[in-house]
Structure formats: C-alpha cells, structure tokens
Amino acid sequence: MSESDEPNLTHDIDWPMLDKARFIPLNLLSTFIVRSFLYPITLVRTRLQVQVKSSIYRGTWHALCTTVRYEGFRSLYKGFLVYNCQLVPGLIYITTFEATRARANSLSKNEYLRAGVGGTIGSLCSQILACPIDIVSQHMQLVGLTSSEKKTRLTTNNISSESDTKLSNKSSQNSLHHRHVPRIHVPTEIRTSNYLIFKHICKVLLYEKHTDKDIKSRISFKGFYRGYLISTFLFSLTSAIWWPSYYFYQRQMFRIETIFSNQISVPLIVIQCIAGPLSSLTSTLLTNPLDVCRTRIQVEQQRRRVAKIMYELWQEERFHIFTKGLTARLSHSCIYSLLIIFGYETVKRISLKQEYQGHNFVTNLLKVNPRIRLTIYQAFSQPWIHEKVYRSENLSQAQTKIIAFQTEKNNLNTNEM
C-alpha cells in the first residue's frame, strides 16, 4: 500500500483537541522559563549585531565575558522584564498559528503548506505588539556599551561616562572600523535603575525629532514602530521557513526510524526536539542578513532612510553580513528551539482533552474486534505518542479508515506468508 493510500496519520495535537484553560497558562510558564534561561545570549546577539565590524567584541564568548567583567553579571539581564512582555504577542502568535493550521486542514492536506501559512499569519498578527517591545528592549540591552581603540570598555557610572567621552573625541585612521552606531544616550546617573532607563528610552522614542517646546503638542508613536515592515517581513519569512522545515525533518526521521525499527525505537518527543534545532539552523542561516539590518534600523537614535542604513551596513561588512552575530544567533535559536519545543509539545500533551488522552481515546474511538483494538492500543501505549490519532471529520470515518487500513495490512501479511 502506498503512502498516499494510508489513513491520514498525524503525530500532532490539533487545536480543537486542546483544553485551552490548561494550555494557555502552562504555555506562558514554559516560554517564560526558556526566555529567562537564554536571555544573556539574546543580549549578546543584539550587541554583536550593532557593533561596527569587530570594534568592540571578537565573538560571542568574548562578549559574554567582557560584559560580566566590566558591568557585572546583572548586566546580562538588562531589559529582561520588558523583553518578557513578548509573552503576550508570543501567545497571540502560537494561538493564531494553531487555529489557522486547524482551519486550513479543510482547504489543503499538505502539512507543509498549512504550517507555512499558519506561521506567516501568526507573525503578522503578533508583530503589532512585538515590534515596540523589541525596540525598547534592544535599546536597554545596549546601555553601557562602549569601546576603546583595541578592546571593549564596558563600565557603569563614572567609568562608563569617561569611556563615552573618550570614544566621541577619538579620531581614527580607519573611519569605518571605528565608527559607532548612533543610539539613544542614557545619562550615567540613571543607569543603575532599569525603571529610569525604560522611562528615558520611551520618552525619547515618544518625542523623537521634536524640541522641548513641542513635546506637549507633537507626540508620535512612530519611534516605537521603526523598522516595522522589515521586522514583520523577517519574522513572517522565518515562520514560513521554520514550521514546514520542522515537519519535514520530523517526517525524514520517522522514515529513518522505520528502516531501523527492529534495532531502535525513538520516542516521539526526542524526534521533535531534534527537528526543532534543525529547523532553526535552516531558518537562521537563510535570514541572518535581514536580522542584522532590522536590528541596526531599530536601534539608531535618529530616523533615517532604510536604504541608507543598509548601504552603510554593506560598506562596513560586505559579505561578513552573512555571518555577523551568527554564532550567537545560532546558539540562541537552536537552544531556544530545543527547549521551547520540549516545553511546547509537553504542554500540548498535558493539555489534551479527556477524550483524547491515551487509551481513553482508543477505547472510545475503536469499538471494533479485539485484535485490531489490541494492535492500535499498542501503538498508542508507547511513551509520548498518546496523541497519535487518525484525523477525520467524525468518529465513524475514523473507525472506517482504521479498520480498512488494518484489514489491508493483515491481507498483505497473509499473502507474504
């Protein structure tokens, strides 16, 4: 029997199968834990993308060590609370993705197409809230970032102020190498308070391009949506690549497992946790230049034409733009995908409605002869595979498909004997 003739066997838990009251809070908790653990890499990635060539950091590890050395361990969590406001657009993203993918099932059976469309629409919806949070958190991550001629000077209070002064007055033979990206200046006296830093950055973004006399009459939110189009395009493209890749890698590993089924038996959650980082590797390599451009556009203090900023970036980096901050971004995205997929898929299993949990689903769905019920129950009883269900419009269709599939399988086995 060809693959196309088999019942539509899925290893997914679809949106209608979930208990939303349990899924939403558990998903938020899982995402918060992962974001908290990986935030230092997020901060380092932003700093690496903003620096001109290697004028401040030599790499990811050097950036981590230097930041801790000159600013203290707490500096690795600058802008952390603001960054975690992303939990709200993140929830919008995942619920939109799941709902769209479930709806698209009636239009197309191609899981790659449904996943790509769901991810794209999810990104379009979530970026309305995510873009302002991204911009503010990025500015907070860069507070205290300074450099000297050959090495990083990351300090706080008076030391940081002196370094900023030296940097601004310093002349260099190579202007491209030593040019720094103009960003929001945060006064030294408020750098010890995250709240004051946040307030100052929001004020500058809210009143950008206006004098003090015009503050009351000329408030603009444009500063919070700088680079919105490129940001939306980036995350939509990333989602359109990531989700189809995720299901593609899953399917390839299922095929490999089938070939070696007599020697190895891999739990589904392990396959999913491998597919997640592989998908991140694919999407990150393809979108890294766009991410570097987005970060530069969003952190500059003054609003300038996007084309001019991208031209300057090309003049500085040339083909190094494809690898700029790539190690930090790959580290973050692959580890993030591993942990987030483990949490996400586990939460989905925990949040299954009662009728879909383990053998209860099999008992309710398969009221057929004992041998078929036993065969299907064995498939369901494997660890982490309780959501292995036949996607059908109703109960009778599922029963019919499974009985027909099992009967044909038995006939093939009989003929072989």
N, C-alpha and C positions, 0 to 999 in steps of 0.2 A: 504493500500500500504506500503510495507516495505521500510526501509530507503535506501536500495540499489537500489530500483526502482525509486526513486525520481530523478529529474534532478540534475546535479552536482551543487548545490547551494553553493556559496562561499561568505564569508564575507571579502575577501581580495581584495586589489587592486593590480593587477599583473603589472609586469614591463612594458609590452607593452602599458598599459593604462595611463602611466605617461608622463607628459611633462617634459623632463629631464632638460631643461633650467631653469625651475622654481624649480624643485625638488632638484637639487644638491645644489645650494646656500642656500635655505631655510633649508635643512637638516644640512648643515655645521653650520649655525647660531644656530639652535636648539641644536645641540650637544655641541657647544661651551658654550652656556649659562648653560646647565646642568653640564658640566665638571667644569666650574668656580664655581658654587654653591657648588659642592661636593668635590672639591679638598682638603680641610683640612682633610676630612675623609680618602682620599687616602693617604695623607702624614702620618697620624697616623697609618693606617693599615701597611704601609711599616715599620715604626719604631717598631711596636709591633712584627712583624714577624722576625725582625733582632735581637732583644734583646734575651739574653740567659735566659730562664725561665722568672721570673718576676724581674730581676735585676734592671730594670730601671722604668718600668711602671706597675701599678697594674691593669690597664684596659683602655678601650677606653676613658672614661670621664677623668680619671686621666691624660692620655697622652695629651689630648687636653688642659686641664687647666695648666698643667706643662709647656707645650711648650709655651703657651701665657705668662705665668708668667715669665719665665726665658729668653725667646728670643723675646717676643713681638708678636703682632698679625700678623705682616707682615711675620713672620717666617712660618706661616701656608701655605704660598704660595711660599715657596722655590721650584724652578724648575718648576714653573707654566707655563711659556712660552714654555719651552722645552717639557713639558708634553702635551701641546696643539698642538704640531706638530703631535700628534697622530690623529688629524683630517684627515690628508691625508690618512694614512693606514686605518682609520675608514671608509672613503668614498670608498676606494677600497674594503673593506670588505662588505659593505652593497650593493654596486652595483654588486659585484660578487655573493653575496647571492641571490639577486633578479633575476639576469639574469640566474643563474644556476637553480633556482627553477622554473622559467618560462620554461626553456628548458627541464627540467626533467618531465614536465607535459605530454609530448608526450611519455615518457617511462614508467611512473607509475602514477596512480591516487591516490596513498597513500600519503596524505599530510604530514604525519609524516616523511616518508622516504625522500620525496623531501626536506622538511625543514632541516632534519639532514644532507643530502648530501650537500645542499647549504651552510649551516653554516660551515661545515668542509672545503669545498673548499675555502670559503671566508677567513677563518682563515689562511689556508696555504698560500694564496696569500698575505695577509696583513702583516704577521709576518716578511716578508723580510725587510720591513721598520720599523715595530713597535718594533722589538727587540732592535736595537741600541737606539731608543728614550727612551724605557723603562729603559735601563741600566743607561743612563746618568741622567735621571730624578730621578731615585731611589737614585743614589749617591748624587745628590743635596739635596734631601729630608732629608738625614742623616747628613748633615753638621751641626756641633754644638751638636750632640747627645753624651752626656757623662753621667757618673753616679758616685755616691759615694757609700759607703758601704751599706746604707739602703734606700737611696732616690735618686731621679733624680737630676742631676746638668746640667741644660740646660742653657748655657750662651753664650755670644758673647765676641769678642775682648779679653782683658787680662784675664777676669774671666774664659772664656772658655779654654784658654791656660793653666791656672793654674789647672783647673779641669782635663784636659787631662794628665798633668804631674802626678798628684796625682793618677789617675786611672792606669797609666802604672807602677807606682812604688809600688802599693799596693799589699800586699800578702793576701791570704785568705785561711781559713781552708777548705772551700768547693770550689774547683777549678772550678767545673762545673757551679756553680751558679754565680760565679764572672768572668768567662771567657767572654771576649768580642770578637765579630766577627771582625777580621782584615779587615779594609776597607781603601779606599783612604784617606790619610791625606791631609786636605786643610789648608794651613798656615793661622794663625789668621789674618794677615794683609790684606788678600784679602776677608775675609768672609762677608764684608759689600757690596760687588759688585757681583751681580748674574752673570754678564758677565765674570768677572775674575774667579769665581768659575767654570763656564761652561768651560772656556778655559783650566783651570788647569786639570779638570777631563778628558776632551777629550785628552789632551796631555799625561796624564798618561796611558789612555787606548790605545792610538795610539802607544806608545813606551814601553809597558809593557814588562818586563823581559829583557830589554836591558840597557846597560850602556850609559852614556852621549856620549862616543866616537862613539857608534854605531848608534846614533839617525838618522843620515842622510842616512845611508845605510840600516837600518833594521827597516823599518816602517811596522806595521802589523795592520790589521783591526780585528784581532781575538778577541781583547778585547771588541769590540762593539757587538760581536755575542756570548758572553759567555752564556751558557745555552740555546742556540738557539733551540736545539732539544726538550728539556723538555718544553720550553716555547711554541713552536709550538704545541707539543702534548697536553699541558694543554689547550690552547685556542681552539684547534680543538675539543677536548673532551667536553669542556664547551659548545661550539656552538652546537655540536651534541646532547647534552642533553637539552640545553635551548630552541631551536626552536621547536622541537617536543613537549616538555612539554608545551610551550606557546600555541600551537594549541590544545593540549589535554585538558588543563584547560579551554580554550575557549569553546570547544565542551561540556564539562561537565556542564559549567554554562549555555550554551544555553539550554541544556536538563532540567536543574532545572527551568530556566525561562519559558520553555514550559509547565511544570507541573503546575506552578503557574501563567500562563499567564492571568488569569482572575483577579488576585489580584495585580500583579506587572508588570511593563514594564520598563526594564532597558535599557538605551541607549547602543549601541554597544561600544562606547569609554570607558564607565565605565567597561564593561566586560573585555575589552582588558587591561585596566590599573590595573585590579585585577590579570589577568592572568600573566602579566609581572613579578611582585614581587614574585608570587608563583613559577614561572619558575626559577627565580634567587635563591630562597630559596632551591629549589631542586638541582640545579647545584652547588651551593656554598657548600652545605653540603657534596656532593659527591667528590668534587675536592679540598677541603681546604688543606689537607696534601701536595698535589702536588704543590699548590701555594706557601706554606711556603718553600718547597725545592727549587723552582725556584728562589724565592727572595734571599735566602741565597747564592745560587750559583752565582747569578748575581752581588751581592754587595761586595763579598770578593775581597780584593785587589790583592791577588796572585791567579794565575790559579792553581787549584788543581783538583784531580780526583773527579768526581761527586759522585762516590760510597763512597769515604772517607767523603765527606761533609755530605751526607745523613746518614752515620753511626754515625758521631758526633752528628747530629741533633737528631737521635733516642736515643743516650746515654743521651742527655740533657733532652729531653722532654718525652720520652716514648709515652704513649697513649695521652698525652696532645697535641701532634702534631695535633690531630684531632680538637682541639678547640683553638689552638694558633692563636690569632688575628681574631678569628671567629666573635666576636661581631662587630668589626669594618668592617670586610669584608661583613658580612650580612647587616649591616646598609647601607654601601656604595652600594652594589649590588642591594638591594631591592628598596632603594630610587632612585637609578640611573635608574633601570628598569621602575619604575613608571613614572618618569619624561621623560625618553627618549622615552618610548612607547607613552606617550601622545603627545610629540612633533613629533615623527616619523609618527604616524598614522594621526595626524592632517595635517602635511606637505603633506602626500600622498593624503589626501582629497583635499587640496588646489591645488595640482599639477595635478589633473586629467585633461586629455584632454577634450576638449569641448564636444565631442560626448558622454562622459561617465558621465557628470555632471548632477546629479539629474534627473528631469523629462525629460530633453532633451534626455537622453539615452533611457528612457522608450518610449517616443514619436517616436523616430527613430527606435527602436527595435521592438516594439509591435504594428504593424498596423493590429490589429485583432478587434473582435467585442467589443463594448463599455464596456460591463460588465467585461470582462477579463482585458481590459486595466485599468478600474477603480480599480479592485482588486489589480493588480500589482502596480499601481501608489500609492495606499495607503501604500503598503509595502515599497516603495521607499521613500515616503514622511516623514517617521519617522526621527527624528533628528539623525544625524551621521550615517545613514545607506544608504546613496546615492550610495555607491559603491557595494551594494548588487546585484550582477549580475549572470546570468547563463553563466558559462564558456563553450564556444562552439567553434568549428572551424570556423563557419561563421554565418551570420545573419539568414539564412533560418533554420539552425539547432537549433538555439536559439528559434526562433519562434515556430518551431515544438515541441520542448521539453516543452515549457511553455504552449502551447495550449493543448497538451496531458495531462500534469500534472493537469491543471486546469479542464479539462473535466472529468478526473477520479475523482478528488476531488468533483466536483459537483454531479457526479453519486453516490458517496458514501453518500453524504449528503441527496440525494433524497431517497436512499434506507433506510437510518436510519429513515426518516420521515414516 
